[in-house]
């Protein structure tokens, strides 16, 4: 039995095929190359399709995001503006169209997004926002000043303070340089062309109310100290002239002389 086992083992070993490690590595390399080639070919065949899907998904995602935060929406009235914009006192951009007795009429300019904005603006009609200068009571001189300072269709920034029905109460700013913005509300008060007024639409006990109100009062006090506009003091000659003009005796004499000379004629 042992002899037969030995003879079989000897015969199997002697007749066993010769395996070269180099041949094995070469075979594995060929298989790997074939797999890579197949994957590359599949990717090339579907590359255009994948790119189109990626582009569509990207545009759809951008549209959803823009819609959700209303970045590219053109506001035609105060009611169109989300409540969170008012609560957070977000600034929006606009173009001045008309100077009114109580404020401005402004056309809102939304943020421009390529491809999307042209599609949306075609469906939007031109409407104007009724804007009031928050905490400011305009005078006729103030209206003239605004007409001179704000050029036709000039871009302004509206910091939303409060909303009252279809009226927006805002801090209106104009860009006068790369690093300098002019607040129209404050400038009017500094030059004595307006008076401070209660901030409509805000809680008088809130922080923002007192922070803005103090800011406006500070601007008005500057005009009062310097005697500008409404706070301009009359000279002695002007005061004397006004006293004589309003004197009852002189007014009566003037009427008498006018009546006498009128009868003679």
C-alpha positions as CSV (number, residue, x, y, z in Angstrom):
1,X,0.0,0.0,0.0
2,X,2.8,2.4,0.9
3,X,4.6,1.7,-2.3
4,X,1.5,2.4,-4.4
5,X,0.9,5.8,-2.7
6,X,4.5,6.8,-3.2
7,X,4.4,5.8,-6.9
8,X,1.2,7.9,-7.4
9,X,2.5,10.9,-5.7
10,X,5.7,10.7,-7.7
11,X,3.8,10.4,-10.9
12,X,1.5,13.4,-10.0
13,X,4.4,15.7,-9.1
14,X,6.4,14.8,-12.2
15,X,3.4,15.3,-14.5
16,X,2.2,18.6,-12.8
17,X,2.1,21.7,-15.3
18,X,4.7,24.4,-14.7
19,X,3.1,27.7,-13.4
20,X,5.2,30.9,-13.9
21,X,4.4,33.8,-11.5
22,X,5.1,36.3,-14.3
23,X,2.4,34.7,-16.4
24,X,-0.1,35.0,-13.5
25,X,0.6,38.7,-13.0
26,X,0.3,39.4,-16.7
27,X,-3.1,37.7,-16.8
28,X,-4.3,39.7,-13.9
29,X,-3.1,42.9,-15.5
30,X,-5.0,42.1,-18.7
31,X,-8.2,41.5,-16.8
32,X,-7.8,44.8,-14.9
33,X,-7.2,46.7,-18.2
34,X,-10.3,45.1,-19.7
35,X,-12.5,46.2,-16.8
36,X,-11.1,49.8,-16.9
37,X,-11.7,50.0,-20.6
38,X,-15.3,48.9,-20.3
39,X,-16.0,51.4,-17.5
40,X,-14.3,54.2,-19.5
41,X,-16.3,53.4,-22.6
42,X,-19.6,53.4,-20.6
43,X,-18.7,56.7,-19.1
44,X,-17.9,58.3,-22.5
45,X,-21.1,57.0,-24.0
46,X,-23.2,58.6,-21.2
47,X,-21.1,61.7,-20.5
48,X,-23.4,64.0,-22.4
49,X,-26.5,62.6,-20.6
50,X,-24.8,62.9,-17.2
51,X,-23.8,66.5,-17.9
52,X,-27.4,67.4,-19.0
53,X,-28.8,65.9,-15.8
54,X,-26.3,67.7,-13.7
55,X,-27.1,71.0,-15.3
56,X,-30.8,70.5,-15.0
57,X,-30.5,69.6,-11.3
58,X,-28.3,72.6,-10.6
59,X,-30.7,75.0,-12.3
60,X,-33.7,73.4,-10.5
61,X,-31.9,73.7,-7.1
62,X,-30.9,77.3,-7.8
63,X,-34.5,78.1,-8.7
64,X,-35.9,76.5,-5.6
65,X,-33.4,78.3,-3.3
66,X,-34.0,81.6,-5.0
67,X,-37.8,81.2,-4.8
68,X,-37.6,80.2,-1.1
69,X,-35.6,83.3,-0.1
70,X,-37.2,85.6,-2.7
71,X,-33.9,86.9,-4.0
72,X,-35.0,87.3,-7.6
73,X,-38.6,88.3,-7.0
74,X,-39.6,91.9,-8.0
75,X,-41.7,93.4,-5.3
76,X,-44.6,95.5,-6.7
77,X,-46.2,96.4,-3.4
78,X,-45.5,96.4,0.3
79,X,-47.6,93.3,0.8
80,X,-45.3,91.3,-1.5
81,X,-42.4,91.7,0.8
82,X,-42.0,88.7,3.2
83,X,-42.5,89.5,6.9
84,X,-39.0,88.3,7.8
85,X,-37.5,91.0,5.6
86,X,-39.3,93.6,7.7
87,X,-38.5,91.9,11.0
88,X,-34.8,91.7,10.2
89,X,-34.6,95.2,8.7
90,X,-33.1,93.8,5.4
91,X,-32.1,96.4,2.8
92,X,-33.4,96.1,-0.7
93,X,-32.4,98.1,-3.8
94,X,-34.6,100.3,-5.9
95,X,-34.8,103.1,-8.5
96,X,-36.4,106.4,-7.7
97,X,-39.2,107.3,-10.0
98,X,-41.2,110.1,-8.3
99,X,-40.8,112.5,-5.3
100,X,-44.1,112.8,-3.5
101,X,-45.3,115.1,-0.7
102,X,-44.6,112.5,1.9
103,X,-41.8,110.5,0.4
104,X,-40.8,108.6,-2.7
105,X,-42.1,106.2,-5.3
106,X,-39.5,103.5,-6.0
107,X,-39.2,100.7,-8.4
108,X,-37.7,97.6,-6.8
109,X,-34.6,96.2,-8.4
110,X,-34.2,92.5,-7.5
111,X,-30.9,90.6,-7.5
112,X,-29.9,89.6,-11.0
113,X,-29.3,85.9,-11.7
114,X,-28.2,84.9,-15.2
115,X,-30.7,82.8,-17.2
116,X,-33.4,83.0,-14.5
117,X,-33.9,86.8,-14.1
118,X,-34.7,87.5,-17.8
119,X,-37.3,84.8,-17.7
120,X,-39.0,86.2,-14.6
121,X,-38.8,89.9,-15.6
122,X,-40.8,89.2,-18.8
123,X,-43.8,88.3,-16.7
124,X,-43.5,91.2,-14.2
125,X,-45.2,94.5,-14.8
126,X,-43.6,97.8,-13.7
127,X,-45.1,98.8,-10.3
128,X,-43.9,101.2,-7.7
129,X,-43.4,101.0,-4.0
130,X,-44.8,103.7,-1.7
131,X,-41.8,104.7,0.5
132,X,-41.8,107.0,3.4
133,X,-38.7,108.3,5.2
134,X,-38.9,106.6,8.6
135,X,-39.0,109.1,11.5
136,X,-39.0,112.1,9.3
137,X,-41.7,114.8,8.6
138,X,-40.8,116.4,5.3
139,X,-41.1,120.1,4.5
140,X,-41.5,121.8,1.1
141,X,-37.8,122.7,1.3
142,X,-37.0,119.1,2.1
143,X,-38.9,117.9,-1.0
144,X,-36.9,120.4,-3.2
145,X,-33.7,119.1,-1.6
146,X,-34.5,115.5,-2.4
147,X,-35.4,116.5,-6.0
148,X,-32.1,118.2,-6.4
149,X,-30.0,115.5,-4.7
150,X,-31.6,112.4,-6.2
151,X,-31.1,112.2,-9.9
152,X,-33.8,110.6,-12.1
153,X,-33.8,106.8,-11.9
154,X,-31.0,107.0,-9.3
155,X,-30.4,103.8,-7.4
156,X,-31.1,103.9,-3.7
157,X,-31.0,101.4,-0.8
158,X,-34.1,100.9,1.3
159,X,-33.6,99.6,4.8
160,X,-36.9,98.2,5.8
161,X,-38.1,99.5,9.1
162,X,-41.8,98.9,9.2
163,X,-44.8,98.3,7.0
164,X,-48.2,100.0,7.3
165,X,-50.8,98.7,4.9
166,X,-49.2,99.3,1.4
167,X,-46.7,101.9,2.7
168,X,-43.0,101.1,3.6
169,X,-41.2,103.1,6.2
170,X,-37.5,103.0,5.4
171,X,-34.1,104.5,5.9
172,X,-33.2,105.6,2.4
173,X,-29.5,105.6,1.5
174,X,-27.6,106.7,-1.6
175,X,-24.1,105.4,-2.6
176,X,-21.9,108.5,-2.9
177,X,-18.6,106.5,-3.3
178,X,-17.0,103.2,-2.8
179,X,-17.0,103.5,1.0
180,X,-19.5,106.2,1.7
181,X,-23.3,106.0,1.9
182,X,-25.5,109.0,2.6
183,X,-28.6,108.4,4.7
184,X,-31.3,110.8,3.2
185,X,-33.3,110.7,6.5
186,X,-30.3,112.0,8.5
187,X,-29.2,114.5,5.9
188,X,-32.6,116.2,5.8
189,X,-32.6,116.5,9.6
190,X,-29.0,117.8,9.7
191,X,-29.8,120.6,7.3
192,X,-33.0,121.5,9.1
193,X,-35.2,120.6,6.1
194,X,-37.4,118.2,8.1
195,X,-38.6,117.4,11.6
196,X,-38.3,114.2,13.6
197,X,-41.6,112.2,13.9
198,X,-42.6,109.0,15.7
199,X,-41.5,105.8,14.0
200,X,-44.7,104.4,12.7
201,X,-45.1,100.6,12.8
202,X,-42.6,100.0,15.5
203,X,-43.1,99.2,19.2
204,X,-42.1,102.3,21.2
205,X,-40.6,100.0,23.8
206,X,-38.4,98.0,21.4
207,X,-34.7,98.5,21.1
208,X,-34.7,99.3,17.4
209,X,-37.2,102.1,18.0
210,X,-35.1,103.9,20.5
211,X,-31.8,103.2,18.6
212,X,-33.2,104.8,15.5
213,X,-35.0,107.6,17.2
214,X,-31.9,108.7,19.1
215,X,-30.0,108.6,15.9
216,X,-32.5,110.9,14.2
217,X,-32.8,113.2,17.2
218,X,-29.0,113.5,17.2
219,X,-29.1,114.7,13.6
220,X,-31.9,117.2,14.3
221,X,-30.0,118.6,17.3
222,X,-27.0,119.4,15.0
223,X,-29.2,121.5,12.8
224,X,-30.7,123.3,15.8
225,X,-27.3,124.1,17.3
226,X,-26.0,125.4,14.0
227,X,-29.2,127.3,13.2
228,X,-29.9,125.6,9.9
229,X,-33.2,125.5,8.0
230,X,-36.1,125.4,10.4
231,X,-33.8,126.4,13.2
232,X,-32.3,129.4,11.6
233,X,-32.4,132.5,13.9
234,X,-33.6,135.8,12.5
235,X,-31.1,138.7,12.5
236,X,-31.9,141.9,14.5
237,X,-33.0,143.7,11.3
238,X,-35.4,140.8,10.4
239,X,-36.8,140.8,13.9
240,X,-37.3,144.5,13.9
241,X,-39.0,144.4,10.5
242,X,-41.3,141.6,11.6
243,X,-42.3,143.6,14.8
244,X,-43.1,146.7,12.8
245,X,-44.9,144.7,10.2
246,X,-47.2,143.2,12.8
247,X,-47.7,146.3,14.9
248,X,-51.4,147.1,15.2
249,X,-51.0,150.9,15.1
250,X,-48.8,150.9,12.1
251,X,-51.1,148.5,10.3
252,X,-54.1,150.8,11.0
253,X,-52.2,153.9,9.7
254,X,-51.2,152.0,6.6
255,X,-54.9,151.1,5.9
256,X,-55.9,154.7,6.6
257,X,-53.4,156.1,4.1
258,X,-54.4,153.5,1.6
259,X,-58.1,154.4,2.0
260,X,-57.4,158.2,1.8
261,X,-55.2,158.0,-1.3
262,X,-57.7,155.6,-2.8
263,X,-60.6,158.0,-2.4
264,X,-58.6,160.9,-4.0
265,X,-57.9,158.7,-7.1
